[in-house]
Amino acid sequence: MHRIDGYKYKEIAKKLDISIKTVENHMGKAIKILKENKPLLEKLLSIISIVFLPIVILN
């Protein structure tokens, strides 16, 4: 919601009926997980690109 839709933490908290601190904590955990798994995610994206790019080009 924050990164894709551009919502502020306050807006997310209100929509989900949770505290702003909870939103901050969850965002912090999510960012940490993404950073720790960056090499794996990059490999996965490479594999997805190799598999699906020819399909997209042919269509």
Contacts in CASP RR format, 6 or more apart in sequence:
PFRMAT RR
TARGET T0000
AUTHOR 0000-0000-0000
METHOD contacts of the structure
MODEL  1
MHRIDGYKYKEIAKKLDISIKTVENHMGKAIKILKENKPLLEKLLSIISI
VFLPIVILN
1 7 0 8 1.000
1 11 0 8 1.000
1 12 0 8 1.000
1 15 0 8 1.000
2 8 0 8 1.000
2 9 0 8 1.000
2 12 0 8 1.000
2 23 0 8 1.000
2 27 0 8 1.000
7 15 0 8 1.000
9 20 0 8 1.000
9 23 0 8 1.000
9 24 0 8 1.000
9 27 0 8 1.000
10 20 0 8 1.000
12 23 0 8 1.000
13 19 0 8 1.000
13 20 0 8 1.000
13 22 0 8 1.000
13 23 0 8 1.000
16 23 0 8 1.000
34 41 0 8 1.000
END
